[in-house]
Amino acid sequence: MRKLLYVIGLLVVAAGSFAFLPKAENEKEMMMIFTVSGLTAKTTTISPDGATDFKAIELDKKFQPFPWAQAHQAELTKLNVLRKQGWHVARHYTNAFTYNLSGATTIEVVYALEKK
């Protein structure tokens, strides 16, 4: 009889401990913005539903020494529009690399946005 009460008591304690486990967070929507700029530039937006939006950035001659400035301007404009819709930047990544043959430097910028 004592063993049965002991087992029942353990089962009640084990079942009650599940009430204190952390609850799963609400699902967050994620969106990505990729900007690749070099001799040409383009911005790619991947929406939460998987739709992609490609936008070529027309580089102006006055930005010729630094075409990344114009590409950065375009991505900040896109980020400001998305911030007004409730998105915020969760992660940001920048990568620069140079092609050996052409000597052209390419900068890739990735923004991971989330909406709670």
Backbone as CSV, one residue per row, in Angstrom:
resi,resn,N_x,N_y,N_z,CA_x,CA_y,CA_z,C_x,C_y,C_z
1,MET,0.827,-1.199,0.000,0.000,0.000,0.000,0.869,1.260,0.000
2,ARG,1.947,1.209,0.809,2.824,2.384,0.867,3.493,2.634,-0.483
3,LYS,3.890,1.562,-1.155,4.527,1.709,-2.464,3.552,2.300,-3.466
4,LEU,2.314,1.906,-3.409,1.302,2.447,-4.318,1.102,3.937,-4.080
5,LEU,1.036,4.347,-2.807,0.902,5.778,-2.489,2.141,6.552,-2.939
6,TYR,3.303,5.933,-2.774,4.551,6.567,-3.196,4.553,6.784,-4.712
7,VAL,4.167,5.802,-5.502,4.116,5.903,-6.962,3.078,6.938,-7.386
8,ILE,1.914,6.931,-6.760,0.870,7.920,-7.099,1.363,9.328,-6.779
9,GLY,2.035,9.480,-5.645,2.584,10.790,-5.273,3.614,11.269,-6.279
10,LEU,4.490,10.379,-6.738,5.481,10.742,-7.749,4.823,11.143,-9.068
11,LEU,3.798,10.423,-9.470,3.085,10.766,-10.705,2.412,12.133,-10.609
12,VAL,1.841,12.453,-9.458,1.205,13.768,-9.266,2.253,14.874,-9.326
13,VAL,3.397,14.667,-8.684,4.474,15.668,-8.712,5.016,15.831,-10.130
14,ALA,5.217,14.738,-10.851,5.725,14.809,-12.224,4.728,15.521,-13.133
15,ALA,3.449,15.228,-12.988,2.427,15.884,-13.819,2.348,17.369,-13.489
16,GLY,2.488,17.713,-12.217,2.425,19.121,-11.821,3.629,19.922,-12.272
17,SER,4.779,19.269,-12.451,5.979,19.999,-12.857,5.888,20.483,-14.308
18,PHE,5.046,19.853,-15.113,4.895,20.303,-16.498,4.261,21.686,-16.580
19,ALA,3.566,22.114,-15.551,2.948,23.437,-15.550,3.998,24.537,-15.494
20,PHE,5.204,24.216,-15.024,6.246,25.227,-14.874,7.252,25.232,-16.017
21,LEU,7.057,24.406,-17.019,7.939,24.418,-18.184,7.732,25.706,-18.959
22,PRO,8.794,26.247,-19.591,8.624,27.487,-20.366,7.694,27.254,-21.556
23,LYS,6.871,28.234,-21.794,5.931,28.167,-22.919,6.667,28.514,-24.209
24,ALA,6.232,27.925,-25.299,6.824,28.225,-26.606,6.460,29.651,-27.000
25,GLU,7.426,30.353,-27.590,7.166,31.718,-28.044,6.214,31.705,-29.223
26,ASN,5.560,32.835,-29.398,4.710,32.968,-30.577,5.580,32.920,-31.824
27,GLU,5.051,32.330,-32.862,5.783,32.262,-34.121,6.025,33.682,-34.638
28,LYS,7.236,33.917,-35.110,7.578,35.220,-35.674,7.696,35.074,-37.178
29,GLU,7.222,36.073,-37.879,7.395,36.086,-39.323,8.781,36.639,-39.617
30,MET,9.448,36.060,-40.607,10.784,36.500,-40.979,10.794,36.944,-42.437
31,MET,11.623,37.926,-42.741,11.797,38.420,-44.103,13.278,38.699,-44.296
32,MET,13.786,38.516,-45.502,15.196,38.766,-45.788,15.329,39.786,-46.909
33,ILE,16.325,40.643,-46.785,16.679,41.578,-47.854,18.157,41.360,-48.175
34,PHE,18.448,41.027,-49.431,19.825,40.847,-49.902,20.135,41.982,-50.860
35,THR,21.271,42.619,-50.677,21.735,43.618,-51.632,23.143,43.239,-52.058
36,VAL,23.341,43.098,-53.346,24.664,42.805,-53.892,25.022,43.964,-54.796
37,SER,26.156,44.586,-54.518,26.563,45.731,-55.337,28.026,45.609,-55.696
38,GLY,28.324,46.043,-56.864,29.682,46.045,-57.403,29.641,46.929,-58.621
39,LEU,29.921,46.369,-59.805,29.764,47.133,-61.040,28.283,47.322,-61.364
40,THR,27.453,46.383,-60.907,26.000,46.504,-60.983,25.456,46.246,-59.578
41,ALA,24.197,46.583,-59.366,23.617,46.382,-58.042,22.184,45.899,-58.177
42,LYS,21.775,45.055,-57.217,20.386,44.616,-57.185,19.996,44.306,-55.745
43,THR,18.716,44.455,-55.461,18.167,44.155,-54.149,17.127,43.059,-54.313
44,THR,17.201,42.042,-53.487,16.255,40.942,-53.505,15.559,40.888,-52.153
45,THR,14.245,40.875,-52.158,13.462,40.772,-50.932,12.711,39.448,-50.957
46,ILE,12.866,38.660,-49.900,12.147,37.396,-49.774,11.118,37.554,-48.667
47,SER,9.842,37.488,-49.025,8.741,37.667,-48.087,8.510,36.395,-47.277
48,PRO,7.749,36.497,-46.178,7.471,35.302,-45.364,6.754,34.195,-46.126
49,ASP,5.964,34.546,-47.122,5.252,33.520,-47.890,6.108,32.914,-48.994
50,GLY,7.368,33.366,-49.126,8.287,32.812,-50.106,8.371,33.596,-51.403
51,ALA,7.554,34.631,-51.538,7.594,35.445,-52.751,8.882,36.265,-52.772
52,THR,9.500,36.350,-53.950,10.728,37.131,-54.088,10.477,38.346,-54.963
53,ASP,11.138,39.423,-54.610,11.017,40.674,-55.351,12.434,41.121,-55.710
54,PHE,12.751,41.127,-57.004,14.065,41.560,-57.484,13.963,43.003,-57.967
55,LYS,14.932,43.814,-57.565,14.950,45.198,-58.029,16.384,45.549,-58.423
56,ALA,16.558,45.830,-59.701,17.871,46.274,-60.172,18.033,47.750,-59.815
57,ILE,19.196,48.111,-59.347,19.471,49.497,-58.965,20.292,50.130,-60.073
58,GLU,19.755,51.175,-60.650,20.444,51.900,-61.719,21.537,52.752,-61.090
59,LEU,22.802,52.410,-61.370,23.915,53.136,-60.768,24.193,54.413,-61.540
60,ASP,24.256,55.502,-60.818,24.496,56.817,-61.406,26.004,57.026,-61.564
61,LYS,26.418,57.770,-62.575,27.849,57.998,-62.833,28.519,58.798,-61.723
62,LYS,27.758,59.647,-61.012,28.382,60.461,-59.963,28.794,59.605,-58.760
63,PHE,28.223,58.393,-58.635,28.591,57.471,-57.571,29.655,56.475,-58.041
64,GLN,30.247,56.694,-59.205,31.113,55.705,-59.835,32.253,55.202,-58.939
65,PRO,32.974,56.047,-58.207,34.027,55.485,-57.363,33.472,54.595,-56.243
66,PHE,32.270,54.922,-55.762,31.663,54.180,-54.663,30.214,53.839,-55.007
67,PRO,29.993,52.841,-55.857,28.613,52.507,-56.224,27.835,51.910,-55.059
68,TRP,28.560,51.450,-54.014,27.878,50.848,-52.868,27.032,51.883,-52.136
69,ALA,27.442,53.158,-52.207,26.676,54.206,-51.523,25.268,54.293,-52.093
70,GLN,25.152,54.199,-53.381,23.837,54.264,-54.014,23.022,53.005,-53.701
71,ALA,23.659,51.844,-53.676,22.960,50.614,-53.329,22.512,50.652,-51.867
72,HIS,23.354,51.192,-51.001,23.008,51.313,-49.584,21.824,52.260,-49.401
73,GLN,21.790,53.312,-50.196,20.658,54.247,-50.162,19.358,53.528,-50.520
74,ALA,19.392,52.668,-51.518,18.201,51.938,-51.951,17.754,50.936,-50.886
75,GLU,18.704,50.255,-50.244,18.298,49.284,-49.221,17.765,49.969,-47.974
76,LEU,18.306,51.134,-47.618,17.771,51.872,-46.477,16.362,52.392,-46.755
77,THR,16.116,52.783,-47.995,14.762,53.207,-48.375,13.786,52.050,-48.208
78,LYS,14.184,50.857,-48.652,13.338,49.661,-48.508,13.133,49.317,-47.034
79,LEU,14.191,49.421,-46.217,14.072,49.137,-44.790,13.135,50.118,-44.098
80,ASN,13.191,51.395,-44.469,12.301,52.386,-43.862,10.846,52.095,-44.190
81,VAL,10.569,51.661,-45.417,9.201,51.303,-45.797,8.719,50.124,-44.961
82,LEU,9.593,49.118,-44.788,9.215,47.934,-44.025,9.087,48.225,-42.532
83,ARG,9.880,49.155,-42.008,9.756,49.527,-40.595,8.397,50.160,-40.315
84,LYS,7.917,50.931,-41.257,6.596,51.547,-41.090,5.493,50.492,-41.086
85,GLN,5.766,49.316,-41.662,4.799,48.219,-41.689,4.941,47.295,-40.476
86,GLY,5.853,47.630,-39.551,5.994,46.852,-38.324,7.160,45.879,-38.290
87,TRP,8.008,45.880,-39.294,9.169,44.990,-39.321,10.330,45.659,-38.606
88,HIS,11.212,44.874,-37.987,12.451,45.412,-37.435,13.602,44.466,-37.743
89,VAL,14.807,45.015,-37.758,15.998,44.242,-38.131,16.388,43.332,-36.969
90,ALA,16.404,42.038,-37.217,16.819,41.068,-36.200,18.313,40.785,-36.321
91,ARG,18.804,40.634,-37.557,20.218,40.369,-37.806,20.669,41.118,-39.055
92,HIS,21.954,41.449,-39.071,22.537,42.176,-40.203,23.904,41.565,-40.484
93,TYR,24.194,41.351,-41.753,25.462,40.726,-42.145,25.992,41.432,-43.378
94,THR,27.276,41.773,-43.368,27.922,42.409,-44.516,29.160,41.596,-44.887
95,ASN,29.333,41.381,-46.187,30.478,40.629,-46.685,31.029,41.364,-47.901
96,ALA,32.338,41.600,-47.923,32.982,42.230,-49.075,34.031,41.278,-49.626
97,PHE,34.047,41.142,-50.923,35.067,40.299,-51.541,35.462,40.894,-52.876
98,THR,36.692,40.591,-53.314,37.247,41.132,-54.548,37.491,39.995,-55.522
99,TYR,37.059,40.217,-56.747,37.354,39.246,-57.797,38.790,39.454,-58.230
100,ASN,39.557,38.403,-58.313,40.984,38.511,-58.620,41.246,38.969,-60.048
101,LEU,40.469,38.477,-61.010,40.743,38.807,-62.406,40.348,40.237,-62.757
102,SER,39.186,40.660,-62.315,38.707,41.983,-62.720,39.104,43.076,-61.737
103,GLY,39.375,42.722,-60.496,39.726,43.731,-59.505,38.515,44.460,-58.955
104,ALA,37.318,44.043,-59.356,36.104,44.702,-58.888,35.726,44.164,-57.511
105,THR,35.406,45.061,-56.605,34.993,44.664,-55.265,33.476,44.597,-55.220
106,THR,32.968,43.541,-54.639,31.534,43.353,-54.501,31.193,43.314,-53.022
107,ILE,30.140,44.008,-52.656,29.677,44.011,-51.272,28.295,43.380,-51.235
108,GLU,28.132,42.436,-50.332,26.850,41.771,-50.149,26.340,42.132,-48.750
109,VAL,25.122,42.623,-48.665,24.519,42.992,-47.390,23.232,42.194,-47.234
110,VAL,23.067,41.564,-46.068,21.880,40.757,-45.800,21.238,41.273,-44.521
111,TYR,19.946,41.541,-44.596,19.164,41.926,-43.420,18.132,40.851,-43.167
112,ALA,18.067,40.362,-41.934,16.993,39.452,-41.535,16.021,40.271,-40.698
113,LEU,14.796,40.378,-41.166,13.772,41.175,-40.482,12.778,40.240,-39.816
114,GLU,12.221,40.682,-38.707,11.169,39.890,-38.086,10.019,40.784,-37.662
115,LYS,8.863,40.172,-37.608,7.642,40.868,-37.230,6.991,40.048,-36.135
116,LYS,6.778,40.663,-35.008,6.192,39.922,-33.882,4.691,39.943,-33.956
